[in-house]
């Protein structure tokens, strides 16, 4: 049995586990930035799984206004560790600067994906079960409202159909196309 045989499953496990935790930290960061309801069961879940690493960091790293700098640093560190392990498993050597740029690009891509999928899920839920309360729907609304509110002011509903989610998704895709090539 060669090392490559175990490298792929190991790379998948490392990448998946780190990605899920980074997603949880980013969602917690976003919910804090938009001042979402932290009594929401989804928010409580995110707080409980991210507290073990964030609470000690917060004792050393202060927040900047409403932005949790310890969460930002934790995401960056976790992304860099994940990428380091993956590159090591592939036998690739990478400089710290390239690792940092790649980690920032990955985090920006994750942020854009969170916004895009949140908007898409929100739209689907509005078709399936409009007007009902759901903790996930409330969380999605909190996350997407900073993007959706300005767009909804610019693009009013046409014949009762709200096109602002479509405009937001197109805009996010354009941002993705403009930013990621700059980061290499």
ChimeraX commands (.cxc) that place a marker at each C-alpha (Angstrom):
marker #1 position 0.00,0.00,0.00 radius 0.5
marker #1 position 1.52,3.33,-1.04 radius 0.5
marker #1 position 1.23,6.71,0.69 radius 0.5
marker #1 position -0.92,8.16,-2.12 radius 0.5
marker #1 position -3.59,5.60,-1.32 radius 0.5
marker #1 position -4.20,7.14,2.11 radius 0.5
marker #1 position -3.45,10.73,1.13 radius 0.5
marker #1 position -6.72,11.33,-0.76 radius 0.5
marker #1 position -9.08,10.17,2.02 radius 0.5
marker #1 position -6.94,11.95,4.60 radius 0.5
marker #1 position -6.95,15.15,2.54 radius 0.5
marker #1 position -10.73,14.88,2.20 radius 0.5
marker #1 position -11.20,14.43,5.96 radius 0.5
marker #1 position -8.87,17.28,6.90 radius 0.5
marker #1 position -10.38,19.61,4.32 radius 0.5
marker #1 position -13.96,18.77,5.28 radius 0.5
marker #1 position -13.51,19.01,9.05 radius 0.5
marker #1 position -11.60,22.29,8.85 radius 0.5
marker #1 position -14.09,23.71,6.31 radius 0.5
marker #1 position -17.08,22.88,8.51 radius 0.5
marker #1 position -15.52,24.53,11.55 radius 0.5
marker #1 position -14.39,27.57,9.56 radius 0.5
marker #1 position -17.97,27.84,8.23 radius 0.5
marker #1 position -19.29,27.79,11.81 radius 0.5
marker #1 position -16.83,30.51,12.88 radius 0.5
marker #1 position -17.67,32.63,9.83 radius 0.5
marker #1 position -21.41,32.29,10.45 radius 0.5
marker #1 position -20.87,33.32,14.06 radius 0.5
marker #1 position -18.79,36.28,12.89 radius 0.5
marker #1 position -21.50,37.33,10.41 radius 0.5
marker #1 position -24.28,36.94,12.96 radius 0.5
marker #1 position -22.33,39.13,15.39 radius 0.5
marker #1 position -21.59,41.73,12.70 radius 0.5
marker #1 position -25.29,42.06,11.78 radius 0.5
marker #1 position -26.38,41.91,15.43 radius 0.5
marker #1 position -28.54,38.84,14.90 radius 0.5
marker #1 position -30.66,37.24,17.61 radius 0.5
marker #1 position -28.29,35.07,19.64 radius 0.5
marker #1 position -31.21,33.33,21.36 radius 0.5
marker #1 position -32.02,31.67,18.05 radius 0.5
marker #1 position -31.30,27.89,18.38 radius 0.5
marker #1 position -29.01,27.97,15.34 radius 0.5
marker #1 position -27.06,30.88,16.82 radius 0.5
marker #1 position -26.80,29.05,20.15 radius 0.5
marker #1 position -25.42,25.99,18.36 radius 0.5
marker #1 position -22.79,28.13,16.61 radius 0.5
marker #1 position -21.84,29.80,19.90 radius 0.5
marker #1 position -21.40,26.47,21.66 radius 0.5
marker #1 position -19.20,24.88,19.03 radius 0.5
marker #1 position -17.03,27.96,18.47 radius 0.5
marker #1 position -16.62,29.10,22.10 radius 0.5
marker #1 position -13.82,26.63,22.98 radius 0.5
marker #1 position -11.44,28.39,20.59 radius 0.5
marker #1 position -12.89,31.90,20.54 radius 0.5
marker #1 position -13.22,32.58,24.27 radius 0.5
marker #1 position -9.48,32.21,25.03 radius 0.5
marker #1 position -8.60,34.29,21.96 radius 0.5
marker #1 position -10.96,37.08,23.03 radius 0.5
marker #1 position -9.04,37.46,26.28 radius 0.5
marker #1 position -5.99,38.48,24.23 radius 0.5
marker #1 position -7.45,40.01,21.04 radius 0.5
marker #1 position -9.95,42.89,21.41 radius 0.5
marker #1 position -12.85,43.43,19.04 radius 0.5
marker #1 position -12.87,46.39,16.68 radius 0.5
marker #1 position -16.33,47.89,17.05 radius 0.5
marker #1 position -18.90,45.30,16.06 radius 0.5
marker #1 position -16.31,43.17,14.27 radius 0.5
marker #1 position -14.97,40.19,16.19 radius 0.5
marker #1 position -11.27,40.30,15.32 radius 0.5
marker #1 position -10.59,37.09,17.22 radius 0.5
marker #1 position -13.06,35.27,14.95 radius 0.5
marker #1 position -11.39,36.76,11.87 radius 0.5
marker #1 position -7.96,35.69,13.10 radius 0.5
marker #1 position -9.25,32.23,14.03 radius 0.5
marker #1 position -10.72,31.74,10.55 radius 0.5
marker #1 position -7.47,32.85,8.94 radius 0.5
marker #1 position -5.35,30.58,11.15 radius 0.5
marker #1 position -7.61,27.57,10.64 radius 0.5
marker #1 position -7.66,28.12,6.88 radius 0.5
marker #1 position -3.86,28.40,6.79 radius 0.5
marker #1 position -3.46,25.23,8.88 radius 0.5
marker #1 position -5.91,23.36,6.66 radius 0.5
marker #1 position -4.14,24.47,3.49 radius 0.5
marker #1 position -0.73,23.64,4.99 radius 0.5
marker #1 position -1.84,20.10,5.79 radius 0.5
marker #1 position -3.40,19.63,2.35 radius 0.5
marker #1 position -0.30,20.96,0.58 radius 0.5
marker #1 position 1.90,18.76,2.77 radius 0.5
marker #1 position -0.18,15.68,1.90 radius 0.5
marker #1 position 0.21,16.55,-1.78 radius 0.5
marker #1 position 3.95,17.05,-1.35 radius 0.5
marker #1 position 3.78,20.72,-2.32 radius 0.5
marker #1 position 5.98,23.33,-0.68 radius 0.5
marker #1 position 4.45,26.80,-0.36 radius 0.5
marker #1 position 5.70,30.06,1.11 radius 0.5
marker #1 position 3.97,31.70,4.08 radius 0.5
marker #1 position 2.95,34.69,1.93 radius 0.5
marker #1 position 1.40,32.44,-0.73 radius 0.5
marker #1 position -0.32,30.46,2.02 radius 0.5
marker #1 position -1.72,33.68,3.52 radius 0.5
marker #1 position -2.98,34.95,0.15 radius 0.5
marker #1 position -4.55,31.56,-0.63 radius 0.5
marker #1 position -6.21,31.46,2.81 radius 0.5
marker #1 position -7.66,34.97,2.34 radius 0.5
marker #1 position -8.93,34.02,-1.13 radius 0.5
marker #1 position -10.56,30.86,0.27 radius 0.5
marker #1 position -12.23,32.84,3.06 radius 0.5
marker #1 position -13.54,35.47,0.62 radius 0.5
marker #1 position -14.89,32.70,-1.59 radius 0.5
marker #1 position -16.59,31.13,1.44 radius 0.5
marker #1 position -18.11,34.50,2.40 radius 0.5
marker #1 position -19.50,35.02,-1.11 radius 0.5
marker #1 position -20.84,31.45,-1.13 radius 0.5
marker #1 position -22.53,31.96,2.24 radius 0.5
marker #1 position -24.31,35.04,0.92 radius 0.5
marker #1 position -25.29,33.35,-2.36 radius 0.5
marker #1 position -26.59,30.16,-0.76 radius 0.5
marker #1 position -28.36,32.10,2.00 radius 0.5
marker #1 position -30.20,34.14,-0.63 radius 0.5
marker #1 position -31.09,31.05,-2.67 radius 0.5
marker #1 position -32.32,29.13,0.38 radius 0.5
marker #1 position -34.29,32.16,1.54 radius 0.5
marker #1 position -35.99,32.42,-1.86 radius 0.5
marker #1 position -36.86,28.72,-1.91 radius 0.5
marker #1 position -38.25,28.89,1.63 radius 0.5
marker #1 position -40.36,31.90,0.65 radius 0.5
marker #1 position -41.93,29.83,-2.12 radius 0.5
marker #1 position -42.50,26.72,-0.01 radius 0.5
marker #1 position -43.62,28.20,3.29 radius 0.5
marker #1 position -44.07,31.96,3.01 radius 0.5
marker #1 position -44.67,34.01,6.12 radius 0.5
marker #1 position -43.95,31.31,8.70 radius 0.5
marker #1 position -41.31,31.59,11.42 radius 0.5
marker #1 position -38.36,29.26,11.35 radius 0.5
marker #1 position -35.07,29.79,13.25 radius 0.5
marker #1 position -33.09,29.08,10.07 radius 0.5
marker #1 position -35.14,31.57,8.08 radius 0.5
marker #1 position -34.60,34.22,10.75 radius 0.5
marker #1 position -30.85,33.57,10.69 radius 0.5
marker #1 position -30.74,33.71,6.88 radius 0.5
marker #1 position -32.68,36.97,6.88 radius 0.5
marker #1 position -30.22,38.45,9.41 radius 0.5
marker #1 position -27.23,37.42,7.28 radius 0.5
marker #1 position -28.61,38.61,3.95 radius 0.5
marker #1 position -30.33,41.82,5.04 radius 0.5
marker #1 position -27.21,44.05,4.75 radius 0.5
marker #1 position -26.93,43.02,1.09 radius 0.5
marker #1 position -30.61,42.71,0.26 radius 0.5
marker #1 position -31.95,45.95,1.80 radius 0.5
marker #1 position -30.01,48.34,-0.47 radius 0.5
marker #1 position -30.82,46.25,-3.53 radius 0.5
marker #1 position -34.51,46.11,-2.61 radius 0.5
marker #1 position -34.53,49.92,-2.41 radius 0.5
marker #1 position -33.04,50.13,-5.92 radius 0.5
marker #1 position -35.06,47.29,-7.50 radius 0.5
marker #1 position -38.70,47.44,-6.39 radius 0.5
marker #1 position -40.97,44.44,-6.98 radius 0.5
marker #1 position -42.31,44.24,-10.52 radius 0.5
marker #1 position -45.93,43.02,-10.65 radius 0.5
marker #1 position -45.47,41.52,-7.19 radius 0.5
marker #1 position -42.28,39.64,-8.11 radius 0.5
marker #1 position -39.16,40.53,-6.13 radius 0.5
marker #1 position -36.16,40.45,-8.45 radius 0.5
marker #1 position -33.70,41.71,-5.83 radius 0.5
marker #1 position -32.41,38.19,-4.99 radius 0.5
marker #1 position -31.53,37.68,-8.65 radius 0.5
marker #1 position -29.73,41.05,-8.77 radius 0.5
marker #1 position -27.88,40.20,-5.54 radius 0.5
marker #1 position -26.74,36.81,-6.84 radius 0.5
marker #1 position -25.56,38.31,-10.12 radius 0.5
marker #1 position -23.72,41.04,-8.20 radius 0.5
marker #1 position -22.06,38.52,-5.88 radius 0.5
marker #1 position -20.98,36.44,-8.86 radius 0.5
marker #1 position -19.44,39.53,-10.51 radius 0.5
marker #1 position -17.61,40.37,-7.25 radius 0.5
marker #1 position -16.31,36.81,-7.15 radius 0.5
marker #1 position -15.08,37.11,-10.74 radius 0.5
marker #1 position -13.35,40.43,-10.01 radius 0.5
marker #1 position -11.74,39.68,-6.64 radius 0.5
marker #1 position -10.51,36.11,-6.86 radius 0.5
marker #1 position -8.25,36.53,-9.91 radius 0.5
marker #1 position -6.53,39.43,-8.10 radius 0.5
marker #1 position -5.67,37.11,-5.23 radius 0.5
marker #1 position -4.20,34.52,-7.54 radius 0.5
marker link #1:1,2 radius 0.2
marker link #1:2,3 radius 0.2
marker link #1:3,4 radius 0.2
marker link #1:4,5 radius 0.2
marker link #1:5,6 radius 0.2
marker link #1:6,7 radius 0.2
marker link #1:7,8 radius 0.2
marker link #1:8,9 radius 0.2
marker link #1:9,10 radius 0.2
marker link #1:10,11 radius 0.2
marker link #1:11,12 radius 0.2
marker link #1:12,13 radius 0.2
marker link #1:13,14 radius 0.2
marker link #1:14,15 radius 0.2
marker link #1:15,16 radius 0.2
marker link #1:16,17 radius 0.2
marker link #1:17,18 radius 0.2
marker link #1:18,19 radius 0.2
marker link #1:19,20 radius 0.2
marker link #1:20,21 radius 0.2
marker link #1:21,22 radius 0.2
marker link #1:22,23 radius 0.2
marker link #1:23,24 radius 0.2
marker link #1:24,25 radius 0.2
marker link #1:25,26 radius 0.2
marker link #1:26,27 radius 0.2
marker link #1:27,28 radius 0.2
marker link #1:28,29 radius 0.2
marker link #1:29,30 radius 0.2
marker link #1:30,31 radius 0.2
marker link #1:31,32 radius 0.2
marker link #1:32,33 radius 0.2
marker link #1:33,34 radius 0.2
marker link #1:34,35 radius 0.2
marker link #1:35,36 radius 0.2
marker link #1:36,37 radius 0.2
marker link #1:37,38 radius 0.2
marker link #1:38,39 radius 0.2
marker link #1:39,40 radius 0.2
marker link #1:40,41 radius 0.2
marker link #1:41,42 radius 0.2
marker link #1:42,43 radius 0.2
marker link #1:43,44 radius 0.2
marker link #1:44,45 radius 0.2
marker link #1:45,46 radius 0.2
marker link #1:46,47 radius 0.2
marker link #1:47,48 radius 0.2
marker link #1:48,49 radius 0.2
marker link #1:49,50 radius 0.2
marker link #1:50,51 radius 0.2
marker link #1:51,52 radius 0.2
marker link #1:52,53 radius 0.2
marker link #1:53,54 radius 0.2
marker link #1:54,55 radius 0.2
marker link #1:55,56 radius 0.2
marker link #1:56,57 radius 0.2
marker link #1:57,58 radius 0.2
marker link #1:58,59 radius 0.2
marker link #1:59,60 radius 0.2
marker link #1:60,61 radius 0.2
marker link #1:61,62 radius 0.2
marker link #1:62,63 radius 0.2
marker link #1:63,64 radius 0.2
marker link #1:64,65 radius 0.2
marker link #1:65,66 radius 0.2
marker link #1:66,67 radius 0.2
marker link #1:67,68 radius 0.2
marker link #1:68,69 radius 0.2
marker link #1:69,70 radius 0.2
marker link #1:70,71 radius 0.2
marker link #1:71,72 radius 0.2
marker link #1:72,73 radius 0.2
marker link #1:73,74 radius 0.2
marker link #1:74,75 radius 0.2
marker link #1:75,76 radius 0.2
marker link #1:76,77 radius 0.2
marker link #1:77,78 radius 0.2
marker link #1:78,79 radius 0.2
marker link #1:79,80 radius 0.2
marker link #1:80,81 radius 0.2
marker link #1:81,82 radius 0.2
marker link #1:82,83 radius 0.2
marker link #1:83,84 radius 0.2
marker link #1:84,85 radius 0.2
marker link #1:85,86 radius 0.2
marker link #1:86,87 radius 0.2
marker link #1:87,88 radius 0.2
marker link #1:88,89 radius 0.2
marker link #1:89,90 radius 0.2
marker link #1:90,91 radius 0.2
marker link #1:91,92 radius 0.2
marker link #1:92,93 radius 0.2
marker link #1:93,94 radius 0.2
marker link #1:94,95 radius 0.2
marker link #1:95,96 radius 0.2
marker link #1:96,97 radius 0.2
marker link #1:97,98 radius 0.2
marker link #1:98,99 radius 0.2
marker link #1:99,100 radius 0.2
marker link #1:100,101 radius 0.2
marker link #1:101,102 radius 0.2
marker link #1:102,103 radius 0.2
marker link #1:103,104 radius 0.2
marker link #1:104,105 radius 0.2
marker link #1:105,106 radius 0.2
marker link #1:106,107 radius 0.2
marker link #1:107,108 radius 0.2
marker link #1:108,109 radius 0.2
marker link #1:109,110 radius 0.2
marker link #1:110,111 radius 0.2
marker link #1:111,112 radius 0.2
marker link #1:112,113 radius 0.2
marker link #1:113,114 radius 0.2
marker link #1:114,115 radius 0.2
marker link #1:115,116 radius 0.2
marker link #1:116,117 radius 0.2
marker link #1:117,118 radius 0.2
marker link #1:118,119 radius 0.2
marker link #1:119,120 radius 0.2
marker link #1:120,121 radius 0.2
marker link #1:121,122 radius 0.2
marker link #1:122,123 radius 0.2
marker link #1:123,124 radius 0.2
marker link #1:124,125 radius 0.2
marker link #1:125,126 radius 0.2
marker link #1:126,127 radius 0.2
marker link #1:127,128 radius 0.2
marker link #1:128,129 radius 0.2
marker link #1:129,130 radius 0.2
marker link #1:130,131 radius 0.2
marker link #1:131,132 radius 0.2
marker link #1:132,133 radius 0.2
marker link #1:133,134 radius 0.2
marker link #1:134,135 radius 0.2
marker link #1:135,136 radius 0.2
marker link #1:136,137 radius 0.2
marker link #1:137,138 radius 0.2
marker link #1:138,139 radius 0.2
marker link #1:139,140 radius 0.2
marker link #1:140,141 radius 0.2
marker link #1:141,142 radius 0.2
marker link #1:142,143 radius 0.2
marker link #1:143,144 radius 0.2
marker link #1:144,145 radius 0.2
marker link #1:145,146 radius 0.2
marker link #1:146,147 radius 0.2
marker link #1:147,148 radius 0.2
marker link #1:148,149 radius 0.2
marker link #1:149,150 radius 0.2
marker link #1:150,151 radius 0.2
marker link #1:151,152 radius 0.2
marker link #1:152,153 radius 0.2
marker link #1:153,154 radius 0.2
marker link #1:154,155 radius 0.2
marker link #1:155,156 radius 0.2
marker link #1:156,157 radius 0.2
marker link #1:157,158 radius 0.2
marker link #1:158,159 radius 0.2
marker link #1:159,160 radius 0.2
marker link #1:160,161 radius 0.2
marker link #1:161,162 radius 0.2
marker link #1:162,163 radius 0.2
marker link #1:163,164 radius 0.2
marker link #1:164,165 radius 0.2
marker link #1:165,166 radius 0.2
marker link #1:166,167 radius 0.2
marker link #1:167,168 radius 0.2
marker link #1:168,169 radius 0.2
marker link #1:169,170 radius 0.2
marker link #1:170,171 radius 0.2
marker link #1:171,172 radius 0.2
marker link #1:172,173 radius 0.2
marker link #1:173,174 radius 0.2
marker link #1:174,175 radius 0.2
marker link #1:175,176 radius 0.2
marker link #1:176,177 radius 0.2
marker link #1:177,178 radius 0.2
marker link #1:178,179 radius 0.2
marker link #1:179,180 radius 0.2
marker link #1:180,181 radius 0.2
marker link #1:181,182 radius 0.2
marker link #1:182,183 radius 0.2
marker link #1:183,184 radius 0.2
view
